[in-house]
Amino acid sequence: VLVLNWFVDTFDMNSGVPITLAHIQSGSADYWLGFSLIVAALVHNVGYRYFVYKSDLLKEQKKQKLIDVDKKLYEEFIVLLPSNGTAIILLKEHDFGNSHHRSGIRDLDIFVNTWNNVQKQFLDSDIEEIRNQFLTKTRSFVYELALNSYDIGEHDYYSCIPDVYRGAYDYPQHVDDKIKELNDSAKECFELYRQLIWSARNNLVV
């Protein structure tokens, strides 16, 4: 700046006359100006960094609150349908060509009837998508199982074989088809359950 000012002053003094060198201006005022600009820049940078830090902190706190809400809901889900509970074991392992106990379906009925509202929806979109699929598939399975289960009068045991065919050596094709449909539907429900557990553990770090 000092050099540029010196050139300007020299040019002004020599418009059409022999060249005369201008005196170099004092830079004391410019030093203070430069120092002030440096301080202002530092204050700006520190303030901006603090603003970014606080913004990120608030975002993390909000994210943690959302995770905490989903963790609580996940815990409710696991209490109702634990992986070693009779309902999930029924979905995973049972062959509906054999009789089944009412207790194996009870918890699935509770889930279908109480988890079909907004209060039971996860805030995490990935978990919620699987929960909704599991609910839809389980509702369909429970409905079909109820339509095709027959009381055999032995301590809440039911069979998917109609009375007229029970004990026969060979079943009609439509009976075999229905049993296969129920078995396949149960396996699909269990796979969605497994995906839901995996997604919750992965996204909620539980």
Residue, then its C-alpha position, 0 to 999 in steps of 0.5 A: v500500500l505504501v509503495l502504491n501510494w508513493f507511485v500515485d503521489t509521484f505521478d500527481m507531482n510530475s504531470g508535465v514537469p520534471i520528475t520529482l520523487a514524492h516522500i514515502q508516507s508514514g505507515s503507522a496508521d496502516y499498521w493499526l488498520g492491518f492489525s485491526l483487520i487481522v483481529a477482526a478476521l480471527v474473531h470472525n473465525v472463532g465465532y464461526r467455529y463456535f457457531v458450527y460446534k453448537s449447531d452440530l452439538l444440537k443436532e447430535q442431541k436431537k438425534q440422540k433423543l430420537i434414538d432414545v425414543d426408538k430404543k424404548l419402543y424396541e424394548e417393548f417389542i422385544v418384551l412382547l416378541p422375544s426371539n426365544g418366545t413361543a410365537i417366534i419359535l412357532l414361526k421359525e420351526h413349526d410345521f403346520g401339518n402338526s398340531h399347535h398350541r394356542s399360546g404360540i399364536r397369542d402374542l402374535d395376536i396381541f402384536v397385530n392388534t396393538w401395534n397398528n397405530v402411530q404410537k408404535q411406529f419407529l422414528d427411524s425410517d429403515i426400522e419402521e419400513i420393516r416393522n410395517q412389513f412385519l405387521t402386514k405379513t403377520r396380520s395376514f398369517v394370523y388371519e389365515l391360520a385362524l380360518n384354517s385351525y380346528d380345535i382338537g379339544e386337547h388343552d388349547y391345541y389346534s390342527c390345520i387338518p380338517d376333522v374329516y381328514r385327520g388321521a387319514y394316511d393321505y390328504p387331499q391336494h387342497v389340504d397339502d396346499k394350505i399347509k404349505e401356504l401357512n408354512d411359507s407364510a410363517k417363514e416369511c414372517f420370521e425372516l421379516y422379524r429377523q430383519l427388524i431385529w438386525s436393523a434395530r440393533n444396527n441403527l440404534v446400537v442396542 
